[in-house]
C-alpha cells in the first residue's frame, strides 16, 4: 500500500490498523535539541482519545505513547523519531456479523475494489484510529513552530448540524477557551461560544438517542506565522493544507479565508487592501515588517504563500457513518441485505476531530518552514 508518508523537509510515515497491536509514526527532519517527552505527547493525545465525555465513543484507550527512537536525555537528536501507540480496547467480535457486508459511508467497498481483500475489523487501515500517531507527530510540529517563531495552531468547532457559533475574531481564540468553560468545567464539544456549545451538546445527545449521527464544521487558525511559507505552483501552502485536512477521515470540504463567501462578492469588495504596518523612521526593514493588509479575507495566504496574517481554515466533517439503526446494503456477493453496525462510535466526530486537524496543519507549516529555511541564506 502506497501513500503512507506525508511532507518533504518534515516527513511523517505511519503504519497500523484499528484492531491491530498498535499504530506507529516515524518522523524525519526534526531538528536536534528540541525538548520532547512522552508527557508532552499526552496533552493532545488526551484531547483526541475516545471515552473522554458522554458525547463521544466510549471505547477506552489510554493512548499512552512510547518514544522508540530519536530522543536522548529529553531532547531530539536530529535522527528519525519513532513513536508507538498501542491498541488496548479492541472488540473485533463486534464486526464478525458484518465482515461480508458493506457498511454505507465506509471504505469497505472501495478497499475490496482496489485490493480484493480487506481488514473488516473497524475499518482497518482506513479507521480514524490511525490518527493517534498523527496527533503525536503534530505535537512535535507545534514545538518546531513555537521554537522557530512563536507560531501557534488552535482549532475549535464552529458548527454542529444547524447550530452555528459566533466567533468575531478567530485569531483571538485561545486553547483555554476551546478546552474549558468559564465555570471551569471541560468544554466537551470544543466550541468557544458557550451558548452555542450548550445547544450543540443538546443536539448531539438527541441524535445519539435516535441511533443516528450529525456532522459539522471545524475552524483551525494558525497565528504568528511569518510571510514567505509556501511555493507558488504545485506546492502552494493552501494546497498542502487542503491535502493535509482532506487526508483525515470524514472530511468532505475545505475552505480558507472568506471561502465560498467569495462567489457573491465583487473584486472591489473581496480584495484586502495593503496598508503600512509601521514607519521605517529611516532604518532598514524587510517588506514583512513594513506592509500588511487592512483585512484578512485571503485567510493568510496569497498566491499560495503566507502573508503573515492569521491562517484561517475550515473543514466540513460528515456525520459518523457507523450507525446502530438498520440500513440497506449489499454483501460482497452483491446480494441485497441489511446492516446494523455494532461497536462504539461517535455520534458527532467534531469534538475529537479538533486535535487531528491541528496536528495536520502544524505538520504542513513546520514542513514549509524547514523547506523555506533550506532555500534562504
C-alpha positions in Angstrom: 0.0 0.0 0.0 1.5 3.3 -1.1 0.6 6.8 0.3 1.6 6.3 3.9 4.1 9.2 4.0 3.4 12.9 4.0 5.7 16.0 3.8 9.1 16.8 2.5 11.6 18.5 4.8 9.4 17.3 7.8 8.1 13.9 6.7 5.9 11.5 8.6 5.2 7.9 7.8 2.5 5.9 9.7 1.6 2.3 10.0 -1.1 0.4 11.9 -4.8 -0.6 11.9 -7.8 0.0 14.1 -7.7 -3.5 15.6 -4.1 -4.4 15.2 -1.4 -4.3 18.0 -1.0 -0.5 17.6 0.0 2.4 15.4 3.4 3.9 14.8 4.8 7.0 13.2 8.3 7.7 12.0 9.1 11.4 11.7 12.1 12.5 9.6 13.5 16.0 9.6 13.0 17.0 13.2 15.8 19.5 14.2 18.0 18.4 17.0 17.8 19.9 20.5 14.0 20.3 20.9 12.8 19.2 24.3 10.4 16.3 24.0 8.9 13.8 26.4 6.1 11.3 26.4 4.2 13.6 28.8 4.4 16.3 26.1 2.7 14.0 23.6 0.0 13.1 26.1 -1.6 16.6 26.2 -3.0 16.4 22.7 -3.5 12.7 22.7 -5.8 13.1 25.7 -7.8 15.7 23.7 -8.2 13.1 20.9 -8.7 9.9 22.8 -12.0 8.1 23.0 -14.1 7.9 26.1 -13.4 11.4 27.3 -17.0 12.6 27.5 -20.6 11.5 27.1 -20.8 12.7 23.5 -18.0 10.6 22.0 -17.3 6.9 21.5 -16.9 5.0 24.8 -14.1 2.9 23.5 -11.5 3.0 26.3 -7.9 3.6 25.2 -5.1 5.2 27.3 -3.3 6.2 24.1 -0.1 6.2 26.0 2.8 7.0 23.6 6.1 5.2 23.6 9.1 7.1 22.1 11.2 4.4 20.5 13.9 6.4 18.9 15.1 10.0 18.2 15.2 11.4 21.7 18.2 11.3 24.1 18.2 13.0 27.6 14.9 14.7 26.9 15.9 16.3 23.6 15.5 15.3 19.9 18.7 14.0 18.4 18.1 15.1 14.8 17.7 11.4 13.7 14.4 9.7 12.8 11.9 10.0 15.6 9.7 6.9 16.2 6.5 6.9 18.3 4.3 3.9 19.1 0.8 3.9 20.5 -0.6 0.5 21.3 -4.3 -0.5 21.0 -5.8 -1.9 24.2 -9.6 -2.0 23.9 -10.4 -3.6 20.6 -13.6 -5.6 20.3 -13.1 -7.3 17.0 -16.1 -9.6 17.7 -18.4 -6.6 17.1 -17.5 -6.8 13.4 -18.0 -10.5 12.8 -21.6 -10.1 11.7 -20.7 -7.6 9.0 -17.5 -8.9 7.6 -19.3 -9.9 4.4 -21.4 -6.7 4.2 -20.5 -3.2 3.0 -21.2 -0.5 5.6 -22.8 2.6 4.0 -20.4 5.6 4.0 -17.3 3.5 4.7 -14.4 2.4 2.6 -15.3 -1.3 2.7 -16.4 -1.5 -0.9 -13.6 0.7 -2.3 -11.0 -1.4 -0.4 -12.4 -4.6 -1.9 -12.5 -3.0 -5.3 -8.8 -1.9 -5.0 -7.2 -4.9 -3.2 -9.7 -7.7 -3.3 -9.1 -8.2 0.4 -9.7 -6.0 3.5 -9.4 -5.9 7.2 -13.1 -5.6 8.2 -12.3 -5.0 11.9 -13.3 -1.4 12.5 -12.1 -0.3 9.0 -8.6 -1.5 9.4 -6.2 1.0 7.9 -8.9 3.5 6.9 -10.0 3.8 10.6 -9.6 7.1 12.4 -7.6 5.1 14.9 -4.6 5.7 12.7 -4.8 9.4 13.6 -3.4 8.8 17.1 0.1 8.9 15.8 -0.6 11.9 13.5 -1.6 13.8 16.6 1.6 12.7 18.3 3.5 14.0 15.3 1.5 17.2 15.4 2.8 17.8 18.9 6.4 17.7 17.6 5.4 20.0 14.7 3.9 22.5 17.1 7.1 22.5 19.1 9.0 23.3 16.0 6.7 26.3 15.2 6.9 27.7 18.8 10.6 27.3 18.9 11.2 28.8 15.5 8.9 31.9 15.6 6.3 31.6 18.3 3.7 30.0 15.9 0.5 28.6 17.4 -2.2 26.4 15.9 -5.7 26.3 17.6 -8.8 24.6 16.3 -12.4 24.6 17.5 -15.9 23.7 16.5 -17.9 26.4 14.7 -20.9 24.4 13.7 -22.8 21.2 14.5 -25.8 20.5 12.4 -27.7 23.8 12.1 -26.2 25.2 15.3 -23.6 27.8 14.4 -21.2 29.6 16.8 -20.4 33.3 16.7 -16.7 33.8 16.6 -15.9 37.5 15.9 -12.1 37.2 15.8 -10.8 33.7 15.1 -7.2 34.7 15.8 -8.2 35.7 19.4 -9.5 32.3 20.3 -7.3 30.5 22.9 -6.7 26.9 23.7 -8.1 27.5 27.2 -11.4 28.8 25.7 -11.6 25.7 23.5 -10.9 23.2 26.3 -12.6 24.8 29.4 -15.9 26.7 30.1 -15.9 29.8 32.2 -17.2 27.7 35.0 -14.0 25.6 34.9 -15.8 22.6 33.6 -14.5 20.8 30.5 -15.8 22.2 27.2 -16.7 18.8 25.8 -17.8 20.0 22.4 -14.7 22.3 22.0 -16.7 25.3 20.8 -15.5 28.7 22.3 -19.0 30.2 22.0 -20.5 28.8 25.2 -24.2 29.5 24.4 -23.7 27.7 21.0 -21.7 24.9 22.7 -24.7 24.1 25.0 -27.1 23.9 22.0 -24.6 21.7 20.2 -24.4 19.2 23.1 -28.2 19.1 23.2 -28.3 18.3 19.5 -25.6 15.6 19.7 -27.3 13.9 22.6 -30.7 14.0 20.9 -29.2 12.5 17.7 -27.4 9.8 19.7 -30.6 8.7 21.4 -32.1 8.2 18.0 -29.2 5.9 17.0 -28.1 8.5 14.4 -25.2 10.9 13.9 -24.6 14.5 12.9 -21.9 16.5 11.1 -20.4 19.9 11.4 -17.6 22.3 10.8 -14.2 22.8 12.4 -12.2 26.0 12.1 -8.4 26.0 12.5 -6.3 29.1 13.0 -2.5 29.5 12.8 -1.1 32.7 14.3 2.3 34.3 14.3 3.1 32.6 11.0 5.8 34.6 9.1 5.2 35.6 5.5 7.0 33.6 2.9 6.0 30.0 3.6 4.7 28.0 0.6 5.6 27.6 -3.1 4.0 29.4 -6.0 2.8 26.5 -8.1 2.1 22.9 -7.1 3.2 23.1 -3.5 1.1 26.2 -2.6 0.7 26.4 1.1 -3.1 26.4 0.7 -2.9 23.2 -1.5 -0.8 21.3 1.0 -3.0 22.4 3.9 -6.1 21.2 2.0 -4.4 17.9 1.2 -3.5 17.5 4.9 -7.1 18.1 6.0 -8.6 16.0 3.3 -6.3 13.1 4.3 -8.2 13.0 7.6 -11.2 10.6 7.8 -14.7 12.1 7.2 -13.6 15.5 5.7 -15.8 16.4 2.7 -14.8 20.0 2.1 -12.1 22.5 3.0 -12.0 26.3 2.6 -9.8 29.2 3.8 -10.3 32.8 4.4 -13.7 34.0 3.1 -14.0 30.7 1.3 -17.2 30.1 -0.7 -18.3 33.6 0.5 -16.3 35.0 -2.3 -18.7 33.8 -5.0 -21.2 36.6 -4.4 -18.6 39.4 -3.9 -17.2 41.8 -6.4 -13.4 42.2 -6.7 -13.5 45.6 -5.0 -15.3 44.0 -2.0 -13.1 40.9 -1.9 -9.6 42.5 -2.2 -7.7 43.0 1.1 -6.0 46.4 0.7 -2.4 46.8 1.5 -1.5 49.3 4.2 1.6 50.4 6.0 2.4 48.3 9.0 4.8 50.8 10.6 7.1 53.6 9.6 10.8 52.8 8.9 11.9 56.1 10.5 14.9 55.9 8.2 16.0 52.5 9.3 16.3 49.4 7.1 13.5 46.9 7.4 12.1 44.0 5.4 8.9 44.1 3.4 7.3 41.8 6.0 8.0 44.4 8.7 6.6 47.3 6.7 3.5 46.1 4.9 0.2 44.3 5.9 -3.4 44.3 4.8 -6.4 46.1 6.3 -8.5 42.8 6.4 -8.0 39.1 6.0 -10.4 37.7 3.5 -7.4 36.0 1.9 -7.1 33.8 5.1 -3.3 34.5 5.5 -2.3 33.2 2.0 -1.8 34.9 -1.3 -0.5 33.1 -4.4 -0.1 30.0 -2.2 2.4 31.8 0.1 1.8 33.0 3.6 1.3 36.8 4.2 2.0 37.0 7.9 -1.7 37.4 8.8 -3.5 34.6 10.6 -4.1 31.5 8.5 -7.8 30.6 8.8 -9.1 27.2 7.5 -12.4 25.4 7.8 -13.2 21.7 7.3 -16.6 20.2 6.8 -16.9 16.9 8.6 -19.6 14.4 7.7 -21.8 12.6 10.1 -20.4 9.3 11.5 -21.2 6.5 9.0 -21.4 3.7 11.6 -25.0 3.6 12.9 -26.8 1.1 15.2 -30.0 1.6 13.2 -30.9 -0.7 10.3 -29.8 0.4 6.8 -30.0 -1.3 3.4 -26.8 -2.6 1.8 -25.4 -5.5 -0.2 -23.0 -8.3 0.6 -19.6 -8.9 -1.1 -21.5 -11.2 -3.4 -23.8 -8.4 -4.5 -26.9 -9.7 -2.7 -29.2 -7.2 -1.1 -29.3 -7.3 2.7 -29.5 -5.0 5.7 -26.9 -3.9 8.3 -26.7 -2.6 11.8 -23.2 -1.6 13.0 -22.2 -2.7 16.4 -19.3 -1.3 18.3 -18.8 2.1 19.9 -18.9 5.1 17.7 -19.0 8.9 18.0 -22.5 10.4 17.4 -20.5 13.5 16.2 -16.9 13.4 15.1 -16.2 17.1 15.7 -15.0 17.2 19.3 -12.3 14.6 18.7 -11.5 15.9 15.2 -10.1 19.2 16.5 -6.7 17.9 17.7 -6.4 15.8 14.5 -6.9 18.9 12.3 -4.5 21.0 14.4 -1.8 18.3 14.0 -2.1 18.2 10.2 -2.0 22.0 9.9 1.0 22.2 12.2 2.8 19.5 10.3 2.4 21.3 7.0 3.5 24.6 8.5 6.6 23.1 10.1 7.4 21.3 6.8 7.2 24.5 4.8 9.2 26.5 7.4 12.0 23.9 7.2 11.8 24.0 3.4 12.0 27.8 3.3 15.0 27.8 5.7 16.7 25.5 3.3 16.1 27.9 0.4 17.4 31.1 2.0 20.8 32.4 3.1 
